[in-house]
Amino acid sequence: MATRNNGRRGNRPTIRDVAARARVHPSTVSRVFSGHAQISPRTRQRVLEAAQALNFRPNAIARSLSVQRTQTIALVVPHVFEGYFQDAFFPQLMAGLLAVTYSHGYRLLLGGCESYSDEIVQILDILRTRQADGIVVASSRLDVDTVGELQRQAPPLVLIGHPPAHHPDVAWVDADNQAATREVVEYLIRLGHRRIAYVGGDPDNTVVKERLEGYREAMARAGLPVEAHWIDYGYFAEDGGYQAVARTRVKPERAPTAYYAGNDLMAVGLLRGLRERGLRVPQDVSVVGTNDSPEARHLTPELTSLRVPYREMGAAAAEMLIQAIQEGGRPRGHRLLSSKLVIRASTGPPPRR
């Protein structure tokens, strides 16, 4: 006696099951999972919810062969310093990327490497083996031309950060790092500070150089000198900020009364180093961090920090990349996002002598 299985094989849901639950034609379900650009967001969401309720999983390999797509974008992480995964930058960037890829029915492939120089090898391996349809490039080292090599390979790519000057046609998303740092330093100057230190991350990092330019610009506009020992690099690590305290205070009579750190981890190190020297924050020295990490409001004192829109940057990069993939072209244009200074208790006027 024959029995009906309602379109299932081995009790596994089919496209017809998903279509019936979502109240659409089976061809619509197929178009959603093939990344078709002409499906409305409301219909796409209804199909995805039906598929999730039925635990439907399309055959990714067969789909990629039939439509020449993997429905995947990739990000390769250059794991080159201790604080990379402790810094607020990475989880916020990932949150933005994941939110957009999921909403479009895409996956995010995360690859890792041990150095910036190995990054291009990992990226090309992902692309040559067709594991991803496009890539978000987050490398910002000036000594590795990852962008140039990728342009020669011609995959769809979006850069997090400004492209090198000789690659002006690359699509990119970034924060206005120079303007944001200038605003931070100008805020400290308005409080009355005249000896302000800059503690950056990796000196070969493009963002670090952009922030240093903003620092120098603000000091120059105010007619303030910049002494060599006020500029230091903590490589984005807490201990780097801690060590910077000793290096920036080699001349006690010209020691900084305020610090701007390139991330909150280094700012935590600065707070510890200053405290060990018997200096009070903000009564004796002011400290500003960057990234507005969740810990910033729980420190003592609560940390003033520059909130950089990393989540929004990740989301914008994913949107640009997926749109180009679906349209069969290359990403174009750029987006420059603004940061916001969140003022808390770690900043105040300098001490009166």
N, C-alpha and C positions, 0 to 999 in steps of 0.2 A: 504493500500500500504506500503510495507516494505521499510525502508530506511537504508542505510549503515552508520555506525558510525565510520568507519576507525579504528576499534579495540578499541574504547573507551567505557567506561561504565559510563553513567551519565556525559559525557564530561571530564572525568578524564583520563589523559594519562596513557598508559600501557607500559609494557616492550617492546612490539612489536613496539610501537611508538618511543621509545628511540632507539631501534635497527635500525629502518629505518633511523632515522635522523643521527645516528652515523655510518651508513653503516657497521654494524656488525650483527652477528646472535643473536637472542634473548637470547640464552644460554650464550653468552659472557656478556650481560648486567647483567644477573642473577649472573654470577661468579664475576663480579666487585662488586656488592652490597653484596655479601656473603663473601667478603674479600679473594678471591682466590689468592694465591701467584703467580700463573703462568701467570698472565695478564701483558703484557708489559706496562711500564709507559705511552707510547704514546696512546695506545688503551684505557687504564684506563681514561686518561685525556679527550679523545674524547667522551667517554661514559658519563663522569661526566658533561661535557659541554652541551651535548645533553639533559641530564636529567634536568639540570638547566634551559635551554632554554624552555623546555616543562613544567617546574614546577612539575616534577615527584618526588614523595615521596614514596619510598617502605615502605611496612608495617613492621616497625621495630620489633614489637613483633613477628609476624609470621616468619620473617627472623631469629630472635634469637632462636626461637624454632626449626626451621628446620636445622640450621647449628651449633647450640649450641654456638652461638656467639652473642654479642650485638653490635659489631663494635664500642665499646666505651672503652676508657681508663680513669682512674680517677686520680685526684690529690686532696688530703685533705689538707687544709690550717689550720695550728695551729695559730689562731688569738690571739697572746699572748702579743703583745706590740703595742703601739700607732702608731709607724711609719711604721708598716709592709707594708701597702698599699701605703705609701708615698715614700718608698725606691725604688730605681731603680731596685733592685733585682727582685721584684715580676712581674712587667710588662714585663721585658725583658725575664724572665723565661717563662711566659705565651705566649709571642710572638713566642718563639721557639717551644713550645709544640703545639700550635695551627697551625702553618705553616705545621708541619709534619703530624698531625692528619688529617687535611683537605686534604692534597695531597694524602693520602692513603684511603680516603673515611671513615675515622673514626671520631668520636665525642670525645670531651673532657668533662668529668663530673667533676665539681668542687664542693667539699664539704668543709664545715667549721666546726670548733669546737672552744671551748673557752680556751682550755689549751692543752699542750702537752700530758698530761695523758689521755685526752679524745680522742686523735687522733686515737689510735688503735681501739677504740669502733666504731668510724665513718667509718674507713676503712673496718673493718670486716662486718659492716652492709651493706655497698655497695657490698661487694663480696658475702655475703650469700644470698642477694636478687637478685643476678645476674644482677646488674645494669652496671657492667663493666667486661671486659675480663682480665684486668690486671691493675696494679697501679704503679704510680710514687710516690715514698716516698721522701719527702723533709725534714723530721724531722732530726734535728742534735743535739738533746739534749742527754747528756750522761746518764741522770738519768732515761730514759724511753727506754726499750728494744723493740721498735716497730719492728725492723728488726727480732729479735728472734721470736716474736709471729707470724709474717707473714710467716717466714720460716716453722713454725709448721703447718700453714694452707696451705702452698705450692701453693699460687697463683703466676702467672707471675708478677715479680716486678723488678723495676730498682730504685736504690737509687741515689738521688742527694747528693753527698758528699761521703766521705770515710765510708765504713762499720766498725762496731766495730771489734776489732782484732779477736774476737772469731767467726766471721761470714765471713771468707775470701772468700767464694765461691759466695757471693752475687754480682750480676752485678751492676756496679756503674759508674757514670760520675761526675767529679769534676774538679775544678781549682787547680793548685798547689799553695795553699795559703801560705804555709811556705816559698817556694822559692820566691814568688812574694813580700811578706813583707820584706824578707831579702834584695831584690834588692832595694826596696824603701828606707830602712834605710841606705843601702850602698850609695845610691845617696845623701842622706842628709849628710852623713859623708864626701863624696867627696867635698861637698860644704863648708865643714869646721865645721859643727855642731858636738858638743861633748856631749851636754845635750839634749837628744831626748826623748820625751814622747810618750807612746803608749796608745791610748784611744780606747778600744775595746767595743764590744756590750755586749751581755749576757755572763758572765764568764763561764756558764755551756754549752755554745754552742761549738761544735767541731771546727767550722771554727775559732772562736775567739781564741781558744787555739792554733790552728795551726799557726795563725798569730802571736800570742805572742811568740811562739817558734822561728819563723823567725826573729822577732825583737831581741830576746835575742841572737840568733846565730850571727847576724850581729854585735851587740855591742861587743860580746865576741871576734869575729875575729879581730875587730879593737882595742882590748885591752881596751875598755871603760867600766867603771863601770855602773851599772844600779841601781839607787836609788829607793826605794820603792814608793815614792810619784810621780814618773814619770809614773807609771802604774795605769791606771784608767779605769772605765767602764761606758759608757754612755747609754747602752741598746738600741743602734741604734736610739735614739731619738735626735732631735735638742736640746732640753733642757738638755739632758744628756751631750752633748758636752759643752754646756754653763756652766753647773755646774762643769765640769771637770777642767775648767780654774782655779777656786779658789782652788780646791783640789791639783792640781799639782804645784801651785806656793806658797805653804805654807812657803817655804824657799826662799826668794827673791834672795839671793846670789847664790842659786843652782837651780834657775828656768829654765825650758827648753827653749832652743832657737829654737826648732823645734817640731812639733807635727805630728804624723801619726794617723789618725782617721779611724776606721773600716767601715765607710760609709760617704757619702757626707752630710747627714743630721747632723751628729755629727760635721763634719767639719764646717758647717754653724754656729752651736752653738759656736764652738771655735772662729770663726771669730768675732762673736758678743761679746763674753766675753772678748777677747783680746782688741777689740776696746774700750769697756767701761773702760778698765784699761789704756787707753791712749797709747797702744802698736800698732805700725804700722806693717802691713804685706805687704811685706816680710822684710822690713828694720830692724825691731826689732825681729820678730819671723816668722818662716816659717810654713806653714800648708799644709799637703797633705791629701786628702780624698780618698775614695774608691767607685767604681761603675761608675765613670765618667757619672753622671746624666746629663740630658739636661740642668739643671740649672747651672752646673759647669762653663760653659763658659760665663755666664751672671752675675756672681757675681763680686763684686769689692773688691779685685782684682780677676781676673779669677783664678779659683781653679785648682791647680795641683791635678790630681786624678789617681788612679789605675783603669784601665778599665778591669773589670773581665768579661769573655765571658759567661754571664748568658744565653743569647739567644742561643748560640751554645750548651751550656750544656743541655738546655731544648730540643732542636732539637735532639741531640744525644741520650738522654734518650728515647724519643718517638720512634726513629728509632729502637733502640735495643729492646724495648718492643714490638712494632708492628711486627717486624720480627719474634720474638720468638712465638708470638700468632699465626701468620699465618703458621708457621712451626710446631705448636703443641708441642713446647718444652718450656724450661725455658731460660730466658736471661742469657748469659754468658759473662765474660770478663769485661773490664773497659776501660775508656778513661780519660786521664789526660790532661787538656787544659792549655795553657799558658795565663797569663795576660800581659797587656802592660801599662807602666807608661806614662801618657800624661802630659807633663810638660807645665805649664802655669805660670802666673805671681805671684802666692802665695808662691813661693819658691825662695830663694836666699841665699847668704852667711850670716853667723851670723854677728852681729854688732861687730866692733872692740872696745875693751875697752882700 
